[in-house]
């Protein structure tokens, strides 16, 4: 079965300023690398729809959605957080970023595709139920997971987050929801300075010290993630795919390498094969060294397509 690649033109128009690390060039870096490596030829390309208000409201309060819509400027930038701004195109991009996760769920659960990679901006895993932060407006992976549970009637899903920053927003939304297991690694101490005390028994949070590198990351996956995932037996596996733990990334110091992303994706594909009929939905989070981002994302997607 093929792998879907889901994106939208609005993602290139979301622009928080010339020096912001979460820049439009991130998607070009991924796309160029997929083409250069030959992986793109194995992908089915889809254009993301906009998430509906109902889909967003499963994980965000109505008042919060109203607040983000009201913050959308006619010109210039409007900052909703010291690191997070909206330009006139950002709200459209955020709706389509969340809609990409919804489309991915529909594609893999219908059997049209086995896996999907959502090449989206803005990212989502820092967006809490009622708060935008950390470059994120709507929590894309949470919208997708809630869609799988509510619209498709799944009983168990898992979200795995290997971004270098803790996915505080996803934890805020799903803490205590026994249907959702979240497993994550992240550098600590580092923004958003959370995650060391899980908010619920369904949260497998593994903080890693700066400079930990490949060995510590792989040990966390093998010893903590995989047993929890196998015990949960998810019917669909989601990945918050942040590539900013790479040793070339300017925003952190975990020192992973390209092969770590290939390795962890193979391990997660094994979980999906055991429990999910191979079904995986991955959505882009961080990654701010353009070269490392392109290479790492390509290794991640290569596992899905078997190239």
C-alpha positions in Angstrom: 0.0 0.0 0.0 1.3 3.5 -0.8 2.4 6.3 1.5 0.5 9.6 1.4 2.4 13.0 1.4 0.0 15.7 2.4 0.7 19.4 2.2 -0.9 22.7 1.1 0.3 25.9 -0.6 -0.7 28.0 2.3 2.1 26.5 4.4 4.6 28.4 2.4 2.8 31.7 3.0 2.8 31.4 6.8 5.7 33.7 7.6 6.7 34.9 11.1 9.5 37.2 9.9 12.8 36.9 8.2 14.8 35.7 11.2 12.3 33.2 12.6 13.6 29.6 12.7 10.1 28.2 11.8 10.4 29.4 8.2 8.8 28.4 4.9 12.1 27.1 3.7 11.7 24.1 6.0 9.2 22.5 3.7 11.3 23.2 0.6 14.2 21.5 2.3 12.1 18.3 2.9 10.6 18.3 -0.6 14.0 18.9 -2.3 15.6 16.0 -0.4 12.7 13.6 -1.1 13.1 14.4 -4.8 16.9 14.2 -4.8 16.9 10.8 -3.0 14.3 9.3 -5.3 11.8 8.8 -2.4 9.3 11.2 -3.9 8.5 8.9 -6.7 7.0 6.4 -4.3 4.6 8.9 -2.6 1.0 9.8 -3.4 0.6 13.6 -3.1 -2.5 15.1 -1.6 -3.6 18.6 -0.9 -4.8 19.1 2.7 -8.4 20.3 3.3 -9.1 22.9 6.0 -10.1 21.4 9.4 -13.7 22.2 10.3 -14.6 24.0 13.4 -16.1 20.7 14.8 -12.8 18.9 14.2 -10.8 21.7 15.9 -13.3 21.9 18.8 -12.7 18.3 19.8 -9.3 19.4 21.2 -9.6 23.2 21.6 -12.3 25.2 23.4 -14.7 27.3 21.3 -13.4 30.5 23.0 -9.8 29.6 22.1 -10.7 29.1 18.4 -12.6 32.4 18.5 -9.5 34.0 20.0 -7.1 32.7 17.3 -9.5 33.7 14.6 -9.8 37.2 16.0 -6.0 37.5 16.2 -5.6 37.0 12.5 -4.3 40.3 11.1 -5.1 42.0 7.8 -1.5 43.0 7.5 1.8 42.7 9.4 2.3 40.3 12.3 0.3 39.8 15.4 2.1 38.0 18.2 0.1 35.7 20.4 3.2 34.5 22.3 6.8 35.9 22.3 7.7 33.2 19.8 4.4 32.8 17.9 3.0 35.2 15.4 0.2 35.3 12.8 0.5 36.9 9.5 -2.5 37.4 7.2 -2.0 33.8 5.8 -1.3 32.0 9.1 -4.9 31.2 10.1 -5.5 29.6 6.7 -2.3 27.6 7.1 -3.1 26.5 10.6 -6.6 25.2 9.5 -5.0 23.2 6.7 -2.2 21.9 8.9 -4.9 20.4 11.2 -6.9 19.3 8.2 -3.9 17.4 6.9 -3.9 15.2 10.0 -7.7 14.6 9.5 -7.1 13.6 5.9 -4.3 11.3 6.8 -6.5 9.5 9.3 -9.2 9.0 6.7 -6.7 7.8 4.1 -5.1 5.1 6.3 -8.3 3.9 7.9 -10.1 3.6 4.5 -7.2 1.5 3.3 -6.3 3.9 0.5 -2.8 4.3 2.1 -1.0 2.5 4.8 0.9 5.5 6.1 0.9 9.2 5.7 3.4 12.0 6.2 1.9 15.5 6.8 4.4 18.1 5.7 2.7 21.0 7.5 3.3 24.4 9.0 2.7 25.7 11.6 3.6 22.8 13.8 1.2 21.8 16.6 2.4 19.9 19.6 2.9 22.9 21.9 -0.7 24.2 21.3 -2.6 23.4 24.5 -6.4 23.2 24.7 -6.7 26.9 25.4 -3.3 28.4 24.6 -1.1 29.0 21.6 2.7 28.8 22.2 6.0 27.5 20.8 5.3 28.4 17.1 2.0 26.4 17.3 -1.7 27.5 16.9 -3.8 24.3 16.6 -2.5 21.0 17.8 -2.4 19.1 14.5 -1.6 15.6 15.8 -4.3 15.9 18.6 -6.9 16.9 16.0 -6.0 13.8 14.0 -6.1 11.5 17.0 -9.4 12.9 18.2 -10.8 12.4 14.7 -9.8 8.8 14.7 -11.5 8.3 18.1 -14.6 10.2 17.6 -15.4 10.0 13.8 -14.0 6.5 13.2 -14.8 5.0 16.5 -11.3 3.6 17.4 -10.9 2.5 21.0 -7.1 3.0 21.3 -4.5 5.2 19.6 -0.9 6.1 20.5 1.0 9.3 19.9 4.8 9.1 19.8 6.7 12.4 20.0 10.5 12.5 19.3 10.7 16.3 18.9 13.5 17.7 21.1 11.0 19.9 22.9 8.3 18.3 25.2 4.9 18.1 23.5 3.2 19.9 26.4 0.1 20.7 24.3 -0.6 17.2 23.3 -0.1 16.1 27.0 -2.5 18.9 28.2 -5.2 17.7 25.8 -5.0 13.9 26.4 -3.7 13.5 29.9 -5.9 11.0 31.7 -7.6 9.8 28.5 -7.0 6.0 28.7 -7.8 5.7 25.0 -4.6 7.6 24.1 -1.1 6.6 25.1 1.5 9.3 24.6 5.2 8.4 24.6 7.8 11.1 24.2 11.5 11.9 24.6 12.7 15.5 24.9 15.7 17.4 26.1 15.5 18.7 29.7 16.0 21.4 30.8 14.7 23.1 27.6 11.6 25.0 26.5 8.8 24.6 27.5 10.3 23.3 30.8 7.6 20.7 31.3 7.2 17.0 31.1 9.3 15.8 34.0 6.1 15.0 36.0 3.6 13.3 33.7 0.1 14.7 34.0 -1.5 11.2 33.7 -0.8 7.5 33.8 -1.1 7.4 30.0 1.9 9.6 29.6 5.3 8.0 29.0 7.7 11.0 29.3 11.4 10.4 29.0 13.5 13.5 29.6 17.1 13.4 28.3 20.0 15.5 29.4 21.8 17.8 26.9 24.4 15.9 24.9 22.7 12.5 25.6 23.1 11.4 22.0 22.0 8.3 20.2 22.6 5.7 22.9 20.4 7.3 25.5 17.7 8.0 22.9 17.6 4.4 21.7 17.6 3.1 25.2 14.6 5.2 26.1 12.7 3.9 23.0 13.7 0.3 23.7 13.2 0.2 27.4 10.3 2.6 27.9 8.4 3.3 24.7 8.1 -0.1 23.1 6.8 -2.1 26.2 4.2 0.6 26.8 3.1 0.7 23.2 2.8 -3.1 23.0 0.8 -3.1 26.2 -1.5 -0.4 24.9 -2.1 -2.2 21.5 -3.0 0.9 19.5 -5.2 0.6 16.5 -3.6 3.6 14.9 -0.1 5.1 15.6 0.6 8.8 15.3 4.0 10.4 15.2 4.8 13.9 16.2 7.9 14.0 13.9 10.2 16.8 15.1 13.8 16.6 13.8 15.3 19.2 16.1 17.1 16.7 18.3 19.7 16.4 15.5 23.2 17.4 16.4 23.2 20.1 13.7 20.1 21.8 15.0 20.7 25.3 16.4 17.9 25.2 19.1 19.0 22.2 21.2 21.8 19.8 22.1 20.6 16.2 22.0 23.0 15.3 19.2 21.0 12.7 17.3 22.0 11.8 13.7 20.2 10.9 10.5 20.3 7.2 11.2 18.6 7.6 14.6 15.5 8.9 12.8 15.6 5.9 10.4 16.1 3.5 13.3 13.2 4.9 15.5 10.9 4.9 12.5 11.7 1.2 11.9 10.9 0.5 15.5 7.6 2.3 15.3 6.7 0.7 12.0 7.2 -2.6 13.9 4.7 -1.6 16.5 2.3 -0.6 13.8 2.8 -3.9 12.1 2.0 -5.8 15.3 -1.0 -3.8 16.4 -2.2 -1.3 13.7 -2.2 -3.3 10.4 0.8 -1.1 9.6 -1.2 2.1 9.8 0.9 5.2 10.8 0.1 8.9 10.6 3.2 11.2 10.9 3.0 15.0 11.1 5.9 17.4 11.0 6.8 19.3 14.2 10.2 20.9 14.7 13.6 20.9 12.9 15.5 24.1 12.2 18.7 23.2 10.5 17.5 23.0 6.9 20.0 20.4 5.7 19.6 18.2 8.7 15.8 18.5 8.6 15.7 17.5 4.9 18.0 14.5 5.4 16.3 13.3 8.6 12.7 13.7 7.2 13.8 11.8 4.1 15.1 8.9 6.2 11.9 8.9 8.2 9.7 8.7 5.1 12.0 6.2 3.4 11.0 3.6 6.0 7.3 4.0 5.2 7.8 3.6 1.5 10.4 0.8 1.8 12.8 2.5 -0.6 
